[in-house]
Amino acid sequence: MAKKTDIPNFGPLNGVRVVHCSQSLAGPFAASLMADLGADVIWVESAVGQDVSRIAPGMAAQLDRRNMRTIKLNVNTPAGKEVLLRLVREADIFLEASKPGQYKKWGLTDEVLWGENPQLVITHISGFGQWGDPDYVRRASYDPIAQAFSGVMYMNGLPGRRSAPAEVSISDYYTGYMAAFASLAAYISAARTGKGDSIDVSQYESTLRCEAGWPLDIWNDSGRPFVQGKGNNGNVGFNSYMCSDGREVYMVIIGPALLKRLMALLDLPYNEGVFAGCINNVKEGTPAGEVLEKAIVDFCASRTSAEAEKAFAEAGLPCSRILSHMEMLDHPHYVARESLTRWQRVDGGELTGQNVTPKLKRNPGRIWRGCPLPGMDNEDILGELGYTRADIEAMYAEGVIKN
């Protein structure tokens, strides 16, 4: 169990209070980003269901629920509703992820919440947004659904093969970043104006926003087709290459500076002979492309992946071996930057996992707690809200709160 006073003072969000009612990935990830940078995050878990991340295989909850306190609450009861209203009175940000209209059905509209706290930032996360075509607004969504609807699954599909989502849950994590960014932007505005805001974050739009300029090319360049599953931009040297140890390196050659360095390394002429006119890049499927591709393939095939990576890096060319996660544990750069760390589970034992990122010099984030057990902070949170021991026991008896 943890009281507010048990949370160490750290990070640029120290003093910011976040209440989140969400499960799976996008909402908890947004909240965890703020928790890692010092916010007091209270996770309101449903007392009538189980967070899918707690029962799914793997340890996602151990990462995306760390640094939080939790209360397991049935909001759809008079007593549960009152608990939530007390929580938002003291909160800066309220984040929820549900089908649009759910909180209105419970009598918890934006206006009701602002009646309790005019400066409250309210962030709604859903698959298709809070408004739009009614047929879509009420649809259920998970990460692969957002990838399918946003076009990113089409971009990553392979012709003639069944489409599959890009890993790992990119729509959920894009959405979480968008939700955290917008919540904190609105928090800054509320501090300045005294008025909170309501934010509508949809999974598919968050994903669409992160597809770079490819959609613009398609929409504005006479319907220019996108080559499905290409894995690169059609340029030689923008791909993975197999080395003598059976491992791959990935390199990126784009623009005249990098192309000149590559040609010098491979002892090929720049903008001469078969490469005449190849100023910025060398296109696949051309005579020049075939010559350059063979030269790169031969260069890598005669070296181990470590040797090829070193040679390309020393020539000033962007390149990396394709690492496995086990290799990260003792990789010198991962170790030097403390990209991985260890923290205590609340139920005992230690975990190795991703450290807090980004890294702040003057006011860094930290990990002070692992993922809490269901409802383990019920009494502490309710006590801080003014509930007596008798009140809390009655809530347990009535099923308003659970462990």
SEFI-400811 format. One line per 10 residues: number of its first residue (from 1); their letters; for each residue x, y, z of C-alpha. Coordinates in steps of 0.25 Angstrom, whole numbers. Each point is the difference from the previous one (the first is absolute). Layout:
! residues N
NUM) a) X/Y/Z  ...
This chain:
! residues 403
1) makktdipnf) 0/0/0  5/14/-2  -5/14/4  2/13/-7  11/3/10  7/-13/-4  3/5/-14  14/6/-1  1/14/-6  7/-1/-13
11) gplngvrvvh) -2/4/-15  -6/12/-7  -14/-5/3  2/-1/15  -13/6/6  -9/-4/-13  -11/-9/4  -6/-9/-11  -12/-10/1  -1/-10/-11
21) csqslagpfa) -12/-10/-2  6/-8/-12  5/-14/-3  8/-7/-11  11/9/-5  -3/14/-5  -5/6/12  9/-6/10  12/3/-8  -4/15/-1
31) aslmadlgad) -2/-1/15  13/-7/2  8/10/-7  -4/11/9  2/-9/12  14/-3/-4  3/15/0  -6/2/14  -15/1/-1  -9/-6/11
41) viwvesavgq) -8/-9/-9  -12/-7/6  -5/-12/-8  -15/-3/1  -2/-14/-3  -13/-6/-3  -6/-8/12  -9/-8/-10  10/-4/-10  15/-3/-1
51) dvsriapgma) 10/8/-7  4/-8/-13  15/3/3  -1/-7/13  -5/-13/-6  7/0/-13  13/-7/-2  13/8/2  4/11/9  -6/13/-7
61) aqldrrnmrt) -7/4/13  13/0/8  6/10/-10  -12/9/-3  -6/0/14  12/3/8  1/12/9  -15/0/2  -10/-1/12  -13/-8/-3
71) iklnvntpag) -14/-1/5  -10/-11/-5  -13/7/-1  -14/-2/-6  -2/14/-6  -14/-4/-4  -6/1/14  -4/12/8  11/-2/10  10/-3/-11
81) kevllrlvre) -4/12/-8  2/9/13  14/-6/2  4/4/-15  -6/14/2  9/2/12  12/-5/-7  -2/10/-12  -2/11/10  14/-1/4
91) adifleaskp) 6/-4/-14  6/8/-11  -2/-11/-11  -11/-10/-1  2/-10/-11  -10/-11/-4  0/-10/-11  -14/-6/-4  -10/0/-11  -5/14/-2
101) gqykkwgltd) -13/3/8  3/-9/12  3/10/10  -12/9/-5  -8/-13/3  5/0/14  -3/15/2  15/4/-1  0/10/-11  11/10/-2
111) evlwgenpql) -9/10/5  -3/-8/13  15/-2/2  3/15/-2  -10/3/10  9/-7/10  13/6/-6  -1/11/-10  15/-2/-3  -1/-15/-3
121) vithisgfgq) 6/-5/-13  -8/-11/-5  6/-10/-10  -9/-9/-7  7/-12/-8  -8/-8/-10  2/-8/-13  -8/9/-9  -2/13/8  -11/6/8
131) wgdpdyvrra) -8/5/-12  -1/-3/-15  -8/-10/-8  -8/-7/11  2/-14/-6  15/2/3  0/8/13  -6/-12/8  9/-10/-6  10/-8/9
141) sydpiaqafs) 14/1/-3  14/-6/3  13/3/-6  -1/-8/-12  -14/6/-3  6/14/0  12/-5/-9  -10/-5/-10  -9/12/0  12/10/0
151) gvmymnglpg) 7/-6/-12  13/-4/7  -4/-15/-1  -1/2/-16  13/7/0  7/-11/7  -7/-12/-7  7/-9/-10  -7/-2/-13  -6/-14/-1
161) rrsapaevsi) 0/-3/15  -10/2/11  2/14/6  5/1/15  2/11/10  14/7/2  6/-4/13  0/4/11  -14/6/2  4/13/-7
171) sdyytgymaa) -14/6/-1  -2/-2/15  14/7/3  -2/11/-10  -14/3/6  7/0/14  10/10/-4  -11/9/-6  -8/-1/12  11/3/10
181) faslaayisa) 5/12/-9  -14/6/-1  -3/-2/14  12/7/5  -2/11/-11  -14/2/5  5/0/15  10/12/-3  -12/7/-7  -9/-2/12
191) artgkgdsid) 11/5/10  0/13/-8  -15/2/-3  -6/-7/12  -9/-9/-10  2/-14/-3  -2/-7/-13  -6/-13/-6  9/-8/-10  -4/-10/-10
201) vsqyestlrc) 11/-10/-4  -4/-10/-10  9/-12/-3  -1/1/-15  3/15/-1  12/-2/9  5/-11/-9  -3/8/-12  8/12/5  12/-8/1
211) eagwpldiwn) 0/-6/-14  10/12/-5  -2/5/-14  -5/-13/-7  -15/3/1  3/14/-6  8/-6/-11  -12/-9/-3  -11/11/1  7/11/-7
221) dsgrpfvqgk) 9/-7/-10  -11/-5/-10  -2/-12/9  14/-4/-1  0/-15/5  7/-4/13  8/-13/-2  -5/-9/11  10/-7/10  12/6/-8
231) gnngnvgfns) 7/2/13  8/12/-6  -2/12/-9  4/-7/-13  15/4/1  12/-9/1  7/1/13  -13/2/8  -2/-14/4  5/-12/8
241) ymcsdgrevy) 12/-8/-4  5/-14/4  14/-2/5  9/-12/1  -4/-4/14  -15/-1/-4  -4/13/7  -5/12/-7  4/15/0  -10/11/-4
251) mviigpallk) 5/13/-7  -6/12/-5  6/8/-12  -7/12/-4  5/13/-6  13/4/-7  9/0/12  -3/-14/5  0/-5/-14  14/6/-3
261) rlmalldlpy) 5/-7/13  -6/-13/-4  6/0/-14  14/4/5  -1/-12/10  -3/-10/-11  9/6/-10  -10/4/-9  -1/13/-9  -10/11/5
271) negvfagcin) -9/6/-11  9/-6/-11  -1/-12/-10  -12/-8/3  -3/9/12  -1/12/-8  -12/9/5  0/-8/13  1/13/9  -9/-3/12
281) nvkegtpage) -2/-15/-1  0/-12/-8  -13/-6/-4  -3/-15/1  -2/-7/-13  9/8/-8  13/-4/-6  7/9/10  -8/-6/11  3/-14/-4
291) vlekaivdfc) 15/4/1  -1/7/13  -9/-11/7  10/-11/-4  12/8/5  -7/2/14  -4/-15/0  14/-4/-3  6/9/10  -9/-5/12
301) asrtsaeaek) 1/-14/-4  15/0/2  -1/6/14  -7/-3/13  -12/9/4  9/6/10  11/3/-10  -10/5/-10  -6/9/10  14/6/4
311) afaeaglpcs) 4/2/-14  -13/8/-4  0/8/13  15/4/-1  -3/5/-14  -11/8/6  -12/-8/-6  -12/-3/9  0/-15/3  -4/-9/11
321) rilshmemld) 0/-15/2  -14/-5/3  1/-3/15  -7/-10/7  -5/4/14  9/-10/7  12/8/-7  -5/13/7  3/-5/14  15/1/-2
331) hphyvaresl) 1/9/-12  10/11/4  -9/12/-5  -12/-6/8  9/-2/12  6/14/-1  -13/7/-1  -7/-9/10  -11/-2/-10  -4/-12/8
341) trwqrvdgge) -2/-1/15  -5/-8/11  -12/3/9  -7/-8/11  -14/-6/-2  -10/3/11  -2/-15/2  15/-3/1  11/-2/-9  7/9/-10
351) ltgqnvtpkl) -3/3/-15  10/4/-11  -7/10/-9  0/13/-8  5/12/8  -7/13/1  1/8/-13  3/11/-4  11/3/9  -1/14/7
361) krnpgriwrg) 13/6/5  -5/9/12  -12/-7/4  0/-15/-5  -11/-10/1  1/-12/8  -6/-14/4  -6/0/14  -10/-11/-1  -3/-12/-8
371) cplpgmdned) -14/-3/-6  -10/0/12  -8/-12/3  -15/2/-2  -7/9/10  13/0/9  -1/15/3  -16/1/2  1/3/14  11/11/-1
381) ilgelgytra) -6/7/-12  -14/0/7  6/5/13  6/11/-7  -14/4/-6  -6/1/14  -6/-14/1  -1/-7/14  4/-14/3  -15/-3/1
391) dieamyaegv) -3/6/-14  11/-8/-6  -5/-13/6  -14/3/-5  6/2/-14  6/-14/1  -12/-6/5  -9/6/-11  10/-3/-11  4/14/-3
401) ikn) 14/-3/2  8/-13/-1  14/-6/0
